[in-house]
Amino acid sequence: MGKSDFLTPKAIANRIKAKGLQKLRWYCQMCQKQCRDENGFKCHCMSESHQRQMEIFGQNPDRIVDGYSEEFEELFLEHMRRSHRFSRIAATVVYNEYIADRHHVHMNSTKWLTLTEFVKYLGRTGKCKVEETAKGWFISYIDRDSETVFKNRLKEKRVRAELVDEEKKEREILKQIERAEMGVERVEGGDRAEKAVGEAVGVAGKVAFAVGGGGGGGKDVEKGKGVKVVFEDDFVEGEKTGKKTKIEGNVGKSALDELILEEEKAKEKVNRKDYWLCEGIVVKVMSKKLKEGVYYKMKGVVRKVIDKYVGEIEMIDSKHVLRVDQAELETVIPQIGGSVRIVNGAYRGSRAKLLSIDTGKFCAKVQIEKGVYDGRVIPAVDYEDICKIA
């Protein structure tokens, strides 16, 4: 039996020593190797495999550290959710329970140097309730799952109520349109009746004029003139009534336009927000400071919206995932005929088709494709209020 065989006393002793937790400063996260002493860690750092891993780390250190930090935070909160979901407990107790797993992500590979710094981060981001006492830091897990479900239910209820209100308004508008059309038809029917009476009077005048002309007397000629004057007056009144009908028709149309305009103003006041990010749209990164300008003017797809103003963007070219504030993003306008989402304004949230672009006024003409306003054409929408759909 050799010295390094599996059942030798030395091999068994090494396994017993390696079974428990070792010192954190002698652990290499990149190679996932735990050393028992300083000499072993020094020898590991000089090994070829470690040098290869460090070359990989040197190519993009920030991304690797951020990845370890996110994994550490996710596993820590998952342990809190499973073990201490509704209790207030010391942060050191939770940390000791978390590191009991030998294969956990170690804190020396994250962006937090100490447990206190990590606990303060959890408190700032609202993921845990943090308290500093004489006995140390205490944390309580904030259960956002039930809150999210409750908020989603309220949101769906509000959306349904808004749809019902919009349908009521649409029905009222249709009723008013029908009333206006009926009023115009009545006026036109009255005009046609007056015109028919005028034509009948004109025919009677012509007959009377012809009868009078047969006698050849002066009085008959004057009667003919009188009849002609009556016919001309009727014709003039017919013209006046025709103008009156036209004016009334214009008044009906302008009233309808004003009603639609007032409705859009009311929607604009309700739906105009200071945030516009939503999932599934294509945006352009306009920050020169982000990663030293590597992603400047590059396009990505919004996969998730965090706290209304921050978007989790998956870059189209590199597939990298970034978290960017909406102040550093810009909407993307597709080619004519492409699909867009109205991200702000009166028709916020609607899907539309791009019909034309006015580069002089920085606006576009779109037609809504789905929903209550299907088919409605909006002649002028600002570039900032529409965005290409991924």
Protein Blocks (a to p, Z undefined) as FASTA:
>chain_A
ZZkbmkbmklmmmmmmmmmccdfklccfklopacfbfklmmmmmmpmklmmmmmmmmmmm
mlmmmmmmmmmmmmmmmmmmmmmmmbccdfklmmmmmmmpmkbccfklmmbfbfklmmmm
mmmnopaccdddfkbccdddddfklmmmmmmmmmmmmmmmmmmmmmmmmmmmmmmmmmmm
mmmmmmmmmmmmmmmmmmmmmmmmmmmmmmmmmnopaklmmmmmmmmmmmmmmmmmmmmm
mmmmmmmmmmmmmmmmmmmmmmmmmmmmmmmcfbfbdehiacddfbfkggghmmgoiacd
dfbdeehlaccdddfklopacdddfklgccddddehiacddfbdjkgoiacddfbdcfkn
opacdddfbdjkgoiacfbdcfklgccdZZ
